[in-house]
Amino acid sequence: MLINELVKLSGVSARTLRYYDEIGLLMPSTIAENGYRKYSQKDIDRLQQILFYRELDFKLEEIKKLLDHPDYEVKEELKKQSELLLKKRRHIDDLLKTIEQTIQTMEGELKMTNEQKFDVFKNNLIEENEKSYGEEIRNKYGEAKVEASNKKFKEMTEEQYNAMQQLEQQLFERLKEAMASGDEFSVVAMEAAELHKRWLSFSWAKYTKEAHIGLAQMYLSDERFTAYYDDRVGQGATQFLHDVIVAYAANK
């Protein structure tokens, strides 16, 4: 199948298909002497898989890593994609229900608590965390601790949720300031560690310095965690935060 035929079949633009070729995500099986790209049935099936993952908001580099993995099995992945799409549909249904209830509240037909207004957003955050980090967290801390943490997060009030968000921004600012000095034992560094502890305590059922250090080590061992702080604070932020948390725990 030529590229124009694949465009008509899939709805994906020729420009996008060429970009997928450039980054090695979807390369045509053959390229004719005249430069025309020719896609095989295997290529077409791979494009379908790519589009499924795009619907689930996966990044292109994540999709490529998944599809190129030697243990990738299409049927099993389709089952996983189906589960994820069902979760996404449930989330949309919950959003629509919350909107409807909000309208009814505005019209005096119903009275929603502030907690009910934000339940759908908190549930979605938990599901996103489960999708991204659930397996690693559960392996490290066990089912009971993770479920207790999720329960505490779900029961968070609007004020607590806003305070948690503000606290994280303060953490980013303090961490950046501490990094500038390069001293993980500085007063500002200890303030960053304390802010991180307080941020965790919003969702952790119980805080221990051992668990705090364990989480910091996980930040370094998993590139997704590393990217979270490095992208928001600066290159090397995750390593510095790890060192700060270790120093903070030692002082405690």
Salt bridges, closest charged atoms under 4 A:
ASP21 OD2 - ARG37 NE 3.01
ASP68 OD1 - ARG46 NH2 2.94
ASP68 OD2 - LYS64 NZ 2.98
GLU76 OE2 - LYS79 NZ 3.66
GLU77 OE2 - LYS80 NZ 3.49
GLU128 OE1 - LYS131 NZ 3.76
GLU130 OE2 - ARG138 NH2 2.56
GLU136 OE2 - ARG224 NH2 2.15
GLU143 OE1 - ARG138 NH1 2.39
GLU147 OE2 - ARG138 NH2 2.86
GLU155 OE2 - LYS151 NZ 2.67
GLU177 OE1 - ARG174 NH1 3.75
GLU191 OE1 - ARG174 NE 2.86
ASP222 OD2 - ARG224 NH2 2.71
GLU223 OE2 - LYS65 NZ 2.53
ASP243 OD1 - HIS242 ND1 3.00
